[in-house]
C-alpha cells in the first residue's frame, strides 16, 4: 500500500480509534511532516516512518505523527476529584496513563519529546494514586505511586518542591505512617476538630488532621499540627514535619521558619 493510500484509509481509522481515548469528540491530529515531531506538554506522541512500497531512500521517508491529547482527560479527572467523585476520576487518569504507555516505545525515538512525556506520565501516576487513596483504597500498597517512586526517569518530578508528583508521594508517606487508616468521610476537618476540642491529647486525631489539612492544601496549618505532635513527643509529628518540609523545599518560608536543621536534613 502506498503512503497516499495509507493516509486516506488506514490513518483515519487509527485516529478514530485513538479519539476514543479522549474526553471530547475532537479527533486525534494527524501531522505529516519530514521534520521531527515535537509535542506540547502533557501530550503523548507516537511517530512512525512510512515508506511506499519498493522505495527505501531516506529522502522519501515521511514521519506520521499521531498526537493524542491526554491533558483533557487529566483535567476532567481533576474536576471529578474536586467534586468528590474519585472513583470516576481514577478511571480518567488510568485511561490517560494507558494512552501514554501505548506510545512509549515510539516516543523514545524523539529526544525532544522525552521530558514532556515523562512529565505527563508522572502527572497521571500521581493523580491516579491520589484518587485511590482518597477513596480509602491502596493507602499502604499503591500500584500507581509504587511505579512513580520506582521509575528512575520520574524521580526529578517526585523531588520537585510543590509538584503534583511530590504531593502524591508525600500524601502516601503520611498515610503509611498514620496511626490508623485515613478516611475522607470519617476524618473530615470538622470531625477531627470536634474530637480534639473534647480531647486535645488525642494524637491519633491530630495526626489524621495533618493529612486532611495537607490534602486541602492548607500547608501552614498542617505544619502547625505536625509541630504540636512533635513537641508533645509523638513520633508521627517528627515524620510528618520531615515529609512536609521535603515537599515544600528548603527555601520555603514555612521550612525556614521551622528552624530545625535536624528535621530538614534530608531535603
MIVEXLO-854561 format. One record per residue (C-alpha): x, y, z. Coordinates in steps of 0.02 Angstrom, whole numbers, plus 50000, padded with zeros to 5 digits. Each point is the difference from the previous one (the first is absolute). Layout:
// MIVEXLO-854561
XYZ/...
// end
This chain:
// MIVEXLO-854561
500005000050000/500705017049953/500195014150125/498605009549917/498814985350010/500464997150182/499665018250043/498284998849921/499474983650081/501064993350142/500505016050089/498205006650020/499504983050070/501415000350127/499605017950048/498184995650024/500544986650122/501195011750091/498645013050013/499024988150112/501315002950134/499615018550006/498725009050106/499255009049852/499474995849823/501505009249928/500964987549891/501834996150022/501105011349895/500994993249854/501535010049956/501014995149846/501705007950002/501804996249956/500585009050157/500064993350176/498345000050091/500115009550164/498434998350108/499375012850124/500034996750187/498844986150062/499804993349823/500464982549950/500754998449825/500334984649897/501105001849848/500134987049863/500965000749836/499034994249849/500844996049834/499004995949844/500194982649926/501674997249916/500715016850056/501404999450129/500865016749975/500195010050160/499485015649905/498284992149973/499674996050182/498565009450079/499585000850183/498194997450044/499705007650171/498434994650088/499695011450150/498714996250132/499685013750127/499954992350173/499935016850087/498115000749981/499824983050084/501085005650145/499035016350019/498364990349999/500694988650134/500525015050105/498265007549980/499224983850060/501204999750148/499445017550050/498204993649993/500464985250115/499724987549859/501684991650022/499424983149935/499645007349828/501515011650008/501184985250017/499264992749839/500475015649903/501765000450070/500234981449964/499385002149821/501205014449971/501424989350071/499574985449886/500065011749852/501725006150050/500634982350031/499374994549830/501165012049909/501514998850116/501104990549877/499705012449860/500305015250108/501724993250040/500505004249820/499625018450027/501235007350126/499145016950001/498384992350064/500734989450141/499915013450137/498205004549961/499554981649989/500784995550168/499155014950080/498324994149933/500274982450066/500495006650171/498465011250003/498814985649958/500794988250125/499925013250137/498175004249975/499464981949975/500894995450161/499195014450093/498284995349935/500194982550071/500635006150169/498605012750021/498794985649972/500844990950142/500784987349882/501834995349983/500575011950136/501444988450045/500334990549839/499625011549853/500354993349826/500105017349919/501105008150130/501114984850016/500405002049815/500225018750019/501274997550139/500884985649913/500245006749823/501665009449992/499485011649858/498575006750107/501025004350155/500345018249951/498115002950005/499844991550170/501405010750071/499385016549931/499295010750142/498115002849993/499794989049845/498494988549977/501144984750003/500825005850162/498305003750076/499374982549961/501564991650069/499945010850157/498184995650029/500404981649979/501435000850125/498905009250125/498624987149983/501244985750019/500615007550164/498295004750068/499404991550161/498494993149908/499325000149820/499415017249943/498205001749940/499265014749905/498324998650086/500574995550175/501505011850003/499285016349938/500755015650078/498395003950092/499894982850081/501824999550049/499925017750073/498494994850102/500944984950067/501495010850047/498875012850083/499424986650120/501714992050017/501515010449949/501154985550041/499274988749865/501594998049896/499134988249879/498715013249953/501335013449985/501084988949889/498554997049882/499625018650003/501745003149930/499564989049851/498305008149976/500735017650002/501404994949881/498744992849877/499025016350010/501575009849958/500025008750170/501874997750020/500295012350142/498714992250114/500584982549953/501765004950055/499315007750160/499074984150049/501534989349959/501075011450107/498784998250146/500174981149986/501905001149992/500085011350153/498904987850097/501204986049959/498904990949874/501034990749869/498815004149856/500285018650029/501864998649961/499684989049848/498665011849935/501115015350019/501384991649901/498824995149858/499135016949996/501675009250000/500634989349857/498415003949901/500165018750030/501865000949965/501385007350110/499745017749933/498155000750045/499585012750136/499104986950106/501534988850001/501175014450041/498825005550138/500084982550073/501835002850040/500404981750040/501474993549896/499744982350065/498264999949924/500545006649830/501664990749980/499254988249870/499445014149884/
// end
